[in-house]
Amino acid sequence: MQLDITGQQLEVTEPIKDYIDTKFERVRRHFDQVLSVHVILSVEKIRHKSEATMHIGGKTFFAESTEDHLYKSIDAMVDKLDKQIRRHKSKLNNYNNKEAIAINRTQY
């Protein structure tokens, strides 16, 4: 998984990179076919905003969060992405879903 972190009006330090990397481990546990993730961190006065775009074989997921603390913002953003990934994974595993049946047929 390629993790790209960008900071706007904010210097992205090594502890922030490590924190984001450890948070995305949870997403990788649920779905290991993540191709790339682009994270943008920004500061607007006292509000910290984090947004991420995640690419998974044919699908793109987006989540953003605005909080008063940077780490809370990152946590909320990863929670949103994790929820989307779990929903996508359950949709793929649902055998009654027409989209899942079509994807599973093309894999074999």
MOPAC internal coordinates of N, CA, C and O (Angstrom, degrees):
PM7 1SCF
backbone

  N    0.0000 0     0.00 0     0.00 0    0    0    0
  C    1.4485 1     0.00 0     0.00 0    1    0    0
  C    1.5192 1   108.33 1     0.00 0    2    1    0
  O    1.2310 1   121.26 1   -49.80 1    3    2    1
  N    1.3036 1   115.20 1   130.20 1    3    2    1
  C    1.4494 1   121.67 1   178.51 1    5    3    2
  C    1.5268 1   108.42 1   -94.70 1    6    5    3
  O    1.2310 1   120.59 1   -59.40 1    7    6    5
  N    1.3302 1   116.47 1   120.60 1    7    6    5
  C    1.4561 1   122.25 1  -178.47 1    9    7    6
  C    1.5214 1   108.64 1  -111.35 1   10    9    7
  O    1.2310 1   120.25 1   -62.79 1   11   10    9
  N    1.3274 1   117.12 1   117.21 1   11   10    9
  C    1.4595 1   123.39 1  -177.97 1   13   11   10
  C    1.5243 1   108.06 1  -115.69 1   14   13   11
  O    1.2310 1   120.37 1   -57.95 1   15   14   13
  N    1.3434 1   116.90 1   122.05 1   15   14   13
  C    1.4661 1   121.68 1  -176.57 1   17   15   14
  C    1.5229 1   108.91 1  -118.15 1   18   17   15
  O    1.2310 1   120.87 1   -52.10 1   19   18   17
  N    1.3359 1   115.94 1   127.90 1   19   18   17
  C    1.4585 1   122.41 1  -179.91 1   21   19   18
  C    1.5172 1   108.96 1  -124.45 1   22   21   19
  O    1.2310 1   120.52 1   -39.19 1   23   22   21
  N    1.3287 1   116.60 1   140.81 1   23   22   21
  C    1.4548 1   121.16 1   177.09 1   25   23   22
  C    1.5108 1   111.31 1  -117.83 1   26   25   23
  O    1.2310 1   120.26 1   -49.46 1   27   26   25
  N    1.3119 1   117.10 1   130.54 1   27   26   25
  C    1.4586 1   122.54 1   175.25 1   29   27   26
  C    1.5204 1   107.65 1  -111.03 1   30   29   27
  O    1.2310 1   120.44 1   -57.44 1   31   30   29
  N    1.3153 1   116.77 1   122.56 1   31   30   29
  C    1.4602 1   123.18 1  -175.79 1   33   31   30
  C    1.5288 1   110.59 1    61.23 1   34   33   31
  O    1.2310 1   120.64 1  -153.63 1   35   34   33
  N    1.3272 1   116.39 1    26.37 1   35   34   33
  C    1.4548 1   121.50 1  -174.35 1   37   35   34
  C    1.5248 1   108.73 1  -156.75 1   38   37   35
  O    1.2310 1   120.96 1   -45.06 1   39   38   37
  N    1.3112 1   115.78 1   134.94 1   39   38   37
  C    1.4589 1   120.16 1   175.92 1   41   39   38
  C    1.5279 1   108.32 1   -89.07 1   42   41   39
  O    1.2310 1   120.89 1   -54.32 1   43   42   41
  N    1.3177 1   115.90 1   125.68 1   43   42   41
  C    1.4628 1   121.22 1  -179.43 1   45   43   42
  C    1.5242 1   107.64 1   -86.42 1   46   45   43
  O    1.2310 1   120.89 1   -71.04 1   47   46   45
  N    1.3263 1   115.91 1   108.96 1   47   46   45
  C    1.4574 1   121.25 1  -177.73 1   49   47   46
  C    1.5286 1   110.65 1   -91.23 1   50   49   47
  O    1.2310 1   121.07 1    -9.34 1   51   50   49
  N    1.3078 1   115.56 1   170.66 1   51   50   49
  C    1.4710 1   121.07 1  -179.88 1   53   51   50
  C    1.5341 1   112.67 1   -62.52 1   54   53   51
  O    1.2310 1   118.76 1   138.14 1   55   54   53
  N    1.3481 1   119.97 1   -41.86 1   55   54   53
  C    1.4709 1   118.58 1   176.71 1   57   55   54
  C    1.5273 1   113.66 1   -61.68 1   58   57   55
  O    1.2310 1   119.84 1   144.63 1   59   58   57
  N    1.3281 1   117.92 1   -35.37 1   59   58   57
  C    1.4605 1   120.86 1   177.28 1   61   59   58
  C    1.5205 1   109.88 1   -66.65 1   62   61   59
  O    1.2310 1   120.18 1   137.51 1   63   62   61
  N    1.3340 1   117.26 1   -42.49 1   63   62   61
  C    1.4689 1   120.87 1   178.01 1   65   63   62
  C    1.5263 1   110.77 1   -61.44 1   66   65   63
  O    1.2310 1   120.53 1   135.74 1   67   66   65
  N    1.3253 1   116.59 1   -44.26 1   67   66   65
  C    1.4656 1   120.61 1   179.53 1   69   67   66
  C    1.5261 1   111.28 1   -63.59 1   70   69   67
  O    1.2310 1   120.49 1   139.66 1   71   70   69
  N    1.3259 1   116.68 1   -40.34 1   71   70   69
  C    1.4607 1   121.18 1  -179.98 1   73   71   70
  C    1.5327 1   110.61 1   -63.50 1   74   73   71
  O    1.2310 1   120.42 1   135.17 1   75   74   73
  N    1.3235 1   116.80 1   -44.83 1   75   74   73
  C    1.4624 1   121.00 1   179.27 1   77   75   74
  C    1.5274 1   110.02 1   -64.62 1   78   77   75
  O    1.2310 1   120.31 1   138.77 1   79   78   77
  N    1.3148 1   117.01 1   -41.23 1   79   78   77
  C    1.4648 1   120.80 1   179.89 1   81   79   78
  C    1.5246 1   111.47 1   -62.91 1   82   81   79
  O    1.2310 1   120.20 1   138.29 1   83   82   81
  N    1.3294 1   117.22 1   -41.71 1   83   82   81
  C    1.4657 1   119.49 1   179.13 1   85   83   82
  C    1.5328 1   111.18 1   -68.94 1   86   85   83
  O    1.2310 1   119.84 1   146.46 1   87   86   85
  N    1.3221 1   117.90 1   -33.54 1   87   86   85
  C    1.4625 1   120.57 1   178.09 1   89   87   86
  C    1.5262 1   111.38 1   -68.47 1   90   89   87
  O    1.2310 1   120.03 1   143.58 1   91   90   89
  N    1.3429 1   117.55 1   -36.42 1   91   90   89
  C    1.4528 1   119.96 1  -179.95 1   93   91   90
  C    1.5223 1   112.65 1   -77.37 1   94   93   91
  O    1.2310 1   119.73 1   172.63 1   95   94   93
  N    1.3218 1   118.13 1    -7.37 1   95   94   93
  C    1.4657 1   120.98 1   172.38 1   97   95   94
  C    1.5259 1   110.13 1   -62.27 1   98   97   95
  O    1.2310 1   120.40 1   144.05 1   99   98   97
  N    1.3234 1   116.84 1   -35.95 1   99   98   97
  C    1.4641 1   121.44 1   179.54 1  101   99   98
  C    1.5209 1   110.59 1   -64.08 1  102  101   99
  O    1.2310 1   120.43 1   140.00 1  103  102  101
  N    1.3254 1   116.78 1   -40.00 1  103  102  101
  C    1.4594 1   120.53 1   178.15 1  105  103  102
  C    1.5283 1   109.51 1   -66.42 1  106  105  103
  O    1.2310 1   120.32 1   139.21 1  107  106  105
  N    1.3276 1   116.99 1   -40.79 1  107  106  105
  C    1.4620 1   121.12 1   178.70 1  109  107  106
  C    1.5252 1   111.69 1   -64.75 1  110  109  107
  O    1.2310 1   120.13 1   148.62 1  111  110  109
  N    1.3200 1   117.35 1   -31.38 1  111  110  109
  C    1.4665 1   120.05 1   177.08 1  113  111  110
  C    1.5182 1   111.50 1   -64.67 1  114  113  111
  O    1.2310 1   120.63 1   141.03 1  115  114  113
  N    1.3243 1   116.40 1   -38.97 1  115  114  113
  C    1.4601 1   120.25 1  -178.27 1  117  115  114
  C    1.5224 1   112.58 1   -78.27 1  118  117  115
  O    1.2310 1   120.22 1   146.29 1  119  118  117
  N    1.3172 1   117.19 1   -33.71 1  119  118  117
  C    1.4661 1   121.00 1  -176.73 1  121  119  118
  C    1.5157 1   107.66 1  -148.74 1  122  121  119
  O    1.2310 1   120.20 1   -69.74 1  123  122  121
  N    1.3209 1   117.22 1   110.26 1  123  122  121
  C    1.4649 1   120.64 1  -172.30 1  125  123  122
  C    1.5240 1   114.08 1   -90.88 1  126  125  123
  O    1.2310 1   119.13 1  -177.04 1  127  126  125
  N    1.3194 1   119.26 1     2.96 1  127  126  125
  C    1.4552 1   121.78 1  -177.62 1  129  127  126
  C    1.5259 1   112.61 1   -99.45 1  130  129  127
  O    1.2310 1   120.16 1  -144.93 1  131  130  129
  N    1.3190 1   117.29 1    35.07 1  131  130  129
  C    1.4574 1   122.35 1   179.25 1  133  131  130
  C    1.5261 1   108.05 1   -79.47 1  134  133  131
  O    1.2310 1   120.15 1   -54.65 1  135  134  133
  N    1.3379 1   117.32 1   125.35 1  135  134  133
  C    1.4511 1   121.10 1  -178.91 1  137  135  134
  C    1.5241 1   111.92 1   -84.31 1  138  137  135
  O    1.2310 1   120.45 1   125.37 1  139  138  137
  N    1.3313 1   116.75 1   -54.63 1  139  138  137
  C    1.4571 1   119.58 1  -178.38 1  141  139  138
  C    1.5247 1   110.40 1  -151.42 1  142  141  139
  O    1.2310 1   122.06 1   -25.78 1  143  142  141
  N    1.3321 1   113.66 1   154.22 1  143  142  141
  C    1.4663 1   121.32 1   177.80 1  145  143  142
  C    1.5246 1   107.44 1  -134.74 1  146  145  143
  O    1.2310 1   120.91 1   -48.84 1  147  146  145
  N    1.3208 1   115.86 1   131.16 1  147  146  145
  C    1.4653 1   121.07 1   175.79 1  149  147  146
  C    1.5232 1   108.10 1  -117.21 1  150  149  147
  O    1.2310 1   120.56 1   -62.33 1  151  150  149
  N    1.3354 1   116.53 1   117.67 1  151  150  149
  C    1.4660 1   123.00 1  -177.28 1  153  151  150
  C    1.5217 1   108.33 1  -109.92 1  154  153  151
  O    1.2310 1   120.41 1   -47.92 1  155  154  153
  N    1.3254 1   116.81 1   132.08 1  155  154  153
  C    1.4623 1   122.51 1   176.57 1  157  155  154
  C    1.5186 1   107.78 1  -120.52 1  158  157  155
  O    1.2310 1   121.12 1   -56.99 1  159  158  157
  N    1.3325 1   115.46 1   123.01 1  159  158  157
  C    1.4632 1   122.23 1   177.66 1  161  159  158
  C    1.5197 1   108.04 1  -110.77 1  162  161  159
  O    1.2310 1   120.45 1   -45.09 1  163  162  161
  N    1.3323 1   116.74 1   134.91 1  163  162  161
  C    1.4589 1   119.59 1   179.36 1  165  163  162
  C    1.5218 1   110.05 1  -144.81 1  166  165  163
  O    1.2310 1   121.49 1   -20.77 1  167  166  165
  N    1.3319 1   114.76 1   159.23 1  167  166  165
  C    1.4625 1   121.88 1   178.98 1  169  167  166
  C    1.5199 1   107.76 1  -124.39 1  170  169  167
  O    1.2310 1   120.58 1   -51.30 1  171  170  169
  N    1.3317 1   116.50 1   128.70 1  171  170  169
  C    1.4558 1   123.27 1   175.33 1  173  171  170
  C    1.5210 1   107.30 1  -124.75 1  174  173  171
  O    1.2310 1   120.19 1   -78.06 1  175  174  173
  N    1.2849 1   117.24 1   101.94 1  175  174  173
  C    1.4595 1   124.15 1  -173.87 1  177  175  174
  C    1.5289 1   109.42 1    55.68 1  178  177  175
  O    1.2310 1   119.30 1    72.08 1  179  178  177
  N    1.3217 1   118.94 1  -107.92 1  179  178  177
  C    1.4687 1   119.78 1  -179.64 1  181  179  178
  C    1.5255 1   112.44 1  -105.99 1  182  181  179
  O    1.2310 1   120.04 1  -176.32 1  183  182  181
  N    1.3355 1   117.53 1     3.68 1  183  182  181
  C    1.4618 1   121.85 1  -178.71 1  185  183  182
  C    1.5226 1   109.46 1   -98.35 1  186  185  183
  O    1.2310 1   120.85 1   -50.06 1  187  186  185
  N    1.3078 1   115.98 1   129.94 1  187  186  185
  C    1.4613 1   122.42 1   176.99 1  189  187  186
  C    1.5261 1   107.79 1  -101.88 1  190  189  187
  O    1.2310 1   121.03 1   -51.92 1  191  190  189
  N    1.3194 1   115.63 1   128.08 1  191  190  189
  C    1.4571 1   120.92 1  -177.32 1  193  191  190
  C    1.5231 1   108.69 1  -118.98 1  194  193  191
  O    1.2310 1   120.87 1   -46.88 1  195  194  193
  N    1.3055 1   115.95 1   133.12 1  195  194  193
  C    1.4578 1   120.98 1   174.55 1  197  195  194
  C    1.5161 1   108.33 1  -129.59 1  198  197  195
  O    1.2310 1   121.37 1   -42.44 1  199  198  197
  N    1.3218 1   114.98 1   137.56 1  199  198  197
  C    1.4549 1   120.35 1   178.75 1  201  199  198
  C    1.5207 1   108.36 1  -140.66 1  202  201  199
  O    1.2310 1   121.31 1   -31.28 1  203  202  201
  N    1.3203 1   115.11 1   148.72 1  203  202  201
  C    1.4574 1   120.26 1  -177.39 1  205  203  202
  C    1.5183 1   110.08 1  -140.72 1  206  205  203
  O    1.2310 1   121.52 1   -36.82 1  207  206  205
  N    1.3192 1   114.70 1   143.18 1  207  206  205
  C    1.4508 1   122.56 1   173.98 1  209  207  206
  C    1.5206 1   106.83 1  -119.83 1  210  209  207
  O    1.2310 1   120.61 1   -55.60 1  211  210  209
  N    1.3247 1   116.45 1   124.40 1  211  210  209
  C    1.4595 1   121.40 1  -176.63 1  213  211  210
  C    1.5276 1   109.06 1  -118.34 1  214  213  211
  O    1.2310 1   120.99 1   -49.89 1  215  214  213
  N    1.3383 1   115.71 1   130.11 1  215  214  213
  C    1.4590 1   121.58 1   179.58 1  217  215  214
  C    1.5179 1   109.69 1  -107.06 1  218  217  215
  O    1.2310 1   121.52 1   -54.38 1  219  218  217
  N    1.3219 1   114.69 1   125.62 1  219  218  217
  C    1.4610 1   121.95 1   178.70 1  221  219  218
  C    1.5176 1   106.48 1  -130.71 1  222  221  219
  O    1.2310 1   119.78 1   -61.52 1  223  222  221
  N    1.2971 1   118.03 1   118.48 1  223  222  221
  C    1.4574 1   125.04 1   177.45 1  225  223  222
  C    1.5142 1   116.90 1     5.16 1  226  225  223
  O    1.2310 1   119.24 1  -102.55 1  227  226  225
  N    1.3026 1   119.06 1    77.45 1  227  226  225
  C    1.4574 1   121.93 1   177.24 1  229  227  226
  C    1.5159 1   114.61 1    96.37 1  230  229  227
  O    1.2310 1   119.13 1   167.42 1  231  230  229
  N    1.2958 1   119.26 1   -12.58 1  231  230  229
  C    1.4661 1   123.01 1  -179.62 1  233  231  230
  C    1.5254 1   109.59 1  -120.95 1  234  233  231
  O    1.2310 1   121.07 1   -30.51 1  235  234  233
  N    1.3190 1   115.56 1   149.49 1  235  234  233
  C    1.4583 1   122.02 1   175.69 1  237  235  234
  C    1.5217 1   108.05 1  -127.80 1  238  237  235
  O    1.2310 1   120.95 1   -48.58 1  239  238  237
  N    1.3201 1   115.79 1   131.42 1  239  238  237
  C    1.4584 1   122.07 1   179.32 1  241  239  238
  C    1.5217 1   108.76 1  -117.41 1  242  241  239
  O    1.2310 1   120.93 1   -37.04 1  243  242  241
  N    1.3271 1   115.83 1   142.96 1  243  242  241
  C    1.4628 1   121.40 1  -179.21 1  245  243  242
  C    1.5188 1   109.44 1  -133.57 1  246  245  243
  O    1.2310 1   121.12 1   -40.64 1  247  246  245
  N    1.3309 1   115.47 1   139.36 1  247  246  245
  C    1.4633 1   120.73 1   175.05 1  249  247  246
  C    1.5155 1   108.83 1  -147.06 1  250  249  247
  O    1.2310 1   121.03 1   -33.36 1  251  250  249
  N    1.3194 1   115.63 1   146.64 1  251  250  249
  C    1.4614 1   120.46 1   175.84 1  253  251  250
  C    1.5179 1   109.36 1  -141.93 1  254  253  251
  O    1.2310 1   121.68 1   -23.83 1  255  254  253
  N    1.3223 1   114.38 1   156.17 1  255  254  253
  C    1.4525 1   119.88 1   179.90 1  257  255  254
  C    1.5201 1   108.89 1  -150.13 1  258  257  255
  O    1.2310 1   120.79 1   -36.85 1  259  258  257
  N    1.3163 1   116.09 1   143.15 1  259  258  257
  C    1.4548 1   122.37 1   176.93 1  261  259  258
  C    1.5237 1   108.33 1  -126.42 1  262  261  259
  O    1.2310 1   120.89 1   -58.20 1  263  262  261
  N    1.3128 1   115.90 1   121.80 1  263  262  261
  C    1.4675 1   122.32 1  -178.72 1  265  263  262
  C    1.5286 1   108.76 1  -137.30 1  266  265  263
  O    1.2310 1   121.03 1    -4.79 1  267  266  265
  N    1.3312 1   115.64 1   175.21 1  267  266  265
  C    1.4571 1   119.78 1   178.61 1  269  267  266
  C    1.5295 1   111.94 1   -86.92 1  270  269  267
  O    1.2310 1   119.64 1   171.71 1  271  270  269
  N    1.3105 1   118.30 1    -8.29 1  271  270  269
  C    1.4648 1   122.60 1   179.10 1  273  271  270
  C    1.5252 1   107.75 1  -131.27 1  274  273  271
  O    1.2310 1   120.23 1   -40.47 1  275  274  273
  N    1.3345 1   117.16 1   139.53 1  275  274  273
  C    1.4567 1   121.76 1  -174.74 1  277  275  274
  C    1.5293 1   112.25 1   -61.85 1  278  277  275
  O    1.2310 1   120.25 1   135.40 1  279  278  277
  N    1.3240 1   117.13 1   -44.60 1  279  278  277
  C    1.4604 1   120.37 1  -176.58 1  281  279  278
  C    1.5374 1   111.75 1   -68.96 1  282  281  279
  O    1.2310 1   120.09 1   146.47 1  283  282  281
  N    1.3285 1   117.44 1   -33.53 1  283  282  281
  C    1.4659 1   120.38 1   174.92 1  285  283  282
  C    1.5218 1   110.38 1   -66.13 1  286  285  283
  O    1.2310 1   120.86 1   142.45 1  287  286  285
  N    1.3148 1   115.97 1   -37.55 1  287  286  285
  C    1.4509 1   121.09 1   178.71 1  289  287  286
  C    1.5286 1   111.10 1   -65.05 1  290  289  287
  O    1.2310 1   120.46 1   137.62 1  291  290  289
  N    1.3227 1   116.73 1   -42.38 1  291  290  289
  C    1.4683 1   121.35 1   178.18 1  293  291  290
  C    1.5261 1   110.04 1   -64.48 1  294  293  291
  O    1.2310 1   120.28 1   136.66 1  295  294  293
  N    1.3223 1   117.06 1   -43.34 1  295  294  293
  C    1.4703 1   120.70 1   179.11 1  297  295  294
  C    1.5274 1   111.60 1   -59.50 1  298  297  295
  O    1.2310 1   120.41 1   133.81 1  299  298  297
  N    1.3231 1   116.83 1   -46.19 1  299  298  297
  C    1.4615 1   120.94 1  -178.47 1  301  299  298
  C    1.5286 1   110.94 1   -65.58 1  302  301  299
  O    1.2310 1   120.21 1   141.17 1  303  302  301
  N    1.3306 1   117.20 1   -38.83 1  303  302  301
  C    1.4555 1   120.95 1   179.55 1  305  303  302
  C    1.5304 1   110.87 1   -64.99 1  306  305  303
  O    1.2310 1   120.24 1   135.40 1  307  306  305
  N    1.3275 1   117.14 1   -44.60 1  307  306  305
  C    1.4642 1   120.77 1   179.95 1  309  307  306
  C    1.5278 1   110.39 1   -66.70 1  310  309  307
  O    1.2310 1   119.86 1   144.14 1  311  310  309
  N    1.3300 1   117.88 1   -35.86 1  311  310  309
  C    1.4637 1   120.71 1   176.25 1  313  311  310
  C    1.5285 1   111.05 1   -61.01 1  314  313  311
  O    1.2310 1   120.47 1   137.55 1  315  314  313
  N    1.3225 1   116.71 1   -42.45 1  315  314  313
  C    1.4640 1   120.67 1   179.33 1  317  315  314
  C    1.5312 1   111.08 1   -64.92 1  318  317  315
  O    1.2310 1   120.72 1   135.88 1  319  318  317
  N    1.3340 1   116.22 1   -44.12 1  319  318  317
  C    1.4641 1   119.64 1   178.61 1  321  319  318
  C    1.5224 1   111.26 1   -64.27 1  322  321  319
  O    1.2310 1   120.67 1   139.28 1  323  322  321
  N    1.3165 1   116.32 1   -40.72 1  323  322  321
  C    1.4562 1   120.66 1  -179.62 1  325  323  322
  C    1.5298 1   110.62 1   -62.78 1  326  325  323
  O    1.2310 1   120.55 1   139.95 1  327  326  325
  N    1.3119 1   116.55 1   -40.05 1  327  326  325
  C    1.4657 1   120.64 1   178.05 1  329  327  326
  C    1.5247 1   110.91 1   -63.96 1  330  329  327
  O    1.2310 1   120.10 1   138.27 1  331  330  329
  N    1.3330 1   117.41 1   -41.73 1  331  330  329
  C    1.4523 1   121.01 1   178.33 1  333  331  330
  C    1.5264 1   111.24 1   -64.52 1  334  333  331
  O    1.2310 1   120.37 1   139.68 1  335  334  333
  N    1.3295 1   116.90 1   -40.32 1  335  334  333
  C    1.4691 1   121.61 1  -179.51 1  337  335  334
  C    1.5274 1   110.27 1   -66.50 1  338  337  335
  O    1.2310 1   120.22 1   136.21 1  339  338  337
  N    1.3329 1   117.18 1   -43.79 1  339  338  337
  C    1.4622 1   119.65 1   179.05 1  341  339  338
  C    1.5225 1   111.32 1   -63.04 1  342  341  339
  O    1.2310 1   120.40 1   140.85 1  343  342  341
  N    1.3280 1   116.85 1   -39.15 1  343  342  341
  C    1.4606 1   120.94 1   177.92 1  345  343  342
  C    1.5363 1   110.35 1   -64.81 1  346  345  343
  O    1.2310 1   120.56 1   138.38 1  347  346  345
  N    1.3306 1   116.53 1   -41.62 1  347  346  345
  C    1.4642 1   121.40 1   178.80 1  349  347  346
  C    1.5294 1   110.75 1   -64.84 1  350  349  347
  O    1.2310 1   120.70 1   138.54 1  351  350  349
  N    1.3194 1   116.26 1   -41.46 1  351  350  349
  C    1.4624 1   120.39 1  -179.57 1  353  351  350
  C    1.5301 1   111.07 1   -66.20 1  354  353  351
  O    1.2310 1   119.95 1   138.92 1  355  354  353
  N    1.3153 1   117.70 1   -41.08 1  355  354  353
  C    1.4666 1   119.97 1   178.29 1  357  355  354
  C    1.5196 1   110.84 1   -67.16 1  358  357  355
  O    1.2310 1   120.38 1   147.83 1  359  358  357
  N    1.3275 1   116.87 1   -32.17 1  359  358  357
  C    1.4535 1   120.58 1   177.37 1  361  359  358
  C    1.5304 1   110.28 1   -67.20 1  362  361  359
  O    1.2310 1   120.28 1   141.37 1  363  362  361
  N    1.3390 1   117.08 1   -38.63 1  363  362  361
  C    1.4589 1   120.37 1   177.89 1  365  363  362
  C    1.5185 1   112.14 1   -69.01 1  366  365  363
  O    1.2310 1   120.22 1   147.80 1  367  366  365
  N    1.3296 1   117.19 1   -32.20 1  367  366  365
  C    1.4599 1   121.08 1  -178.88 1  369  367  366
  C    1.5224 1   112.90 1   -84.05 1  370  369  367
  O    1.2310 1   119.78 1   170.15 1  371  370  369
  N    1.3137 1   118.02 1    -9.85 1  371  370  369
  C    1.4642 1   122.48 1   179.65 1  373  371  370
  C    1.5261 1   108.66 1   -78.00 1  374  373  371
  O    1.2310 1   120.41 1   -65.69 1  375  374  373
  N    1.3074 1   116.82 1   114.31 1  375  374  373
  C    1.4549 1   120.96 1  -175.22 1  377  375  374
  C    1.5231 1   112.90 1   -76.40 1  378  377  375
  O    1.2310 1   119.80 1   166.67 1  379  378  377
  N    1.3094 1   118.00 1   -13.33 1  379  378  377
  C    1.4574 1   120.79 1   177.93 1  381  379  378
  C    1.5245 1   112.31 1   -88.52 1  382  381  379
  O    1.2310 1   120.29 1   173.53 1  383  382  381
  N    1.3135 1   117.05 1    -6.47 1  383  382  381
  C    1.4500 1   122.18 1  -178.35 1  385  383  382
  C    1.5265 1   109.43 1   -82.71 1  386  385  383
  O    1.2310 1   119.58 1   -54.35 1  387  386  385
  N    1.3175 1   118.41 1   125.65 1  387  386  385
  C    1.4636 1   122.41 1  -177.73 1  389  387  386
  C    1.5228 1   111.84 1   -64.81 1  390  389  387
  O    1.2310 1   120.29 1   143.26 1  391  390  389
  N    1.3371 1   117.06 1   -36.74 1  391  390  389
  C    1.4621 1   120.61 1   179.25 1  393  391  390
  C    1.5285 1   110.43 1   -65.25 1  394  393  391
  O    1.2310 1   120.26 1   138.55 1  395  394  393
  N    1.3129 1   117.10 1   -41.45 1  395  394  393
  C    1.4627 1   120.83 1   179.67 1  397  395  394
  C    1.5197 1   111.03 1   -66.56 1  398  397  395
  O    1.2310 1   120.26 1   141.94 1  399  398  397
  N    1.3181 1   117.11 1   -38.06 1  399  398  397
  C    1.4586 1   120.47 1   178.49 1  401  399  398
  C    1.5243 1   110.34 1   -64.56 1  402  401  399
  O    1.2310 1   120.21 1   138.56 1  403  402  401
  N    1.3347 1   117.21 1   -41.44 1  403  402  401
  C    1.4707 1   120.86 1   179.70 1  405  403  402
  C    1.5300 1   110.57 1   -66.35 1  406  405  403
  O    1.2310 1   119.86 1   139.50 1  407  406  405
  N    1.3136 1   117.88 1   -40.50 1  407  406  405
  C    1.4694 1   120.66 1   179.87 1  409  407  406
  C    1.5139 1   110.13 1   -67.78 1  410  409  407
  O    1.2310 1   119.95 1   137.78 1  411  410  409
  N    1.3283 1   117.70 1   -42.22 1  411  410  409
  C    1.4560 1   120.49 1  -179.32 1  413  411  410
  C    1.5276 1   111.33 1   -66.32 1  414  413  411
  O    1.2310 1   119.43 1   146.70 1  415  414  413
  N    1.3190 1   118.70 1   -33.30 1  415  414  413
  C    1.4655 1   121.39 1   178.39 1  417  415  414
  C    1.5246 1   111.10 1   -68.40 1  418  417  415
  O    1.2310 1   120.07 1   142.68 1  419  418  417
  N    1.3324 1   117.47 1   -37.32 1  419  418  417
  C    1.4625 1   120.23 1  -178.30 1  421  419  418
  C    1.5220 1   111.72 1   -74.41 1  422  421  419
  O    1.2310 1   119.66 1   160.23 1  423  422  421
  N    1.3182 1   118.25 1   -19.77 1  423  422  421
  C    1.4618 1   120.63 1   180.00 1  425  423  422
  C    1.5177 1   111.50 1   -75.88 1  426  425  423
  O    1.2310 1   119.10 1   156.77 1  427  426  425
  N    1.3164 1   119.32 1   -23.23 1  427  426  425
  C    1.4771 1   121.15 1  -175.39 1  429  427  426
  C    1.4912 1   112.42 1  -103.92 1  430  429  427
  O    1.2310 1   120.10 1   180.00 1  431  430  429

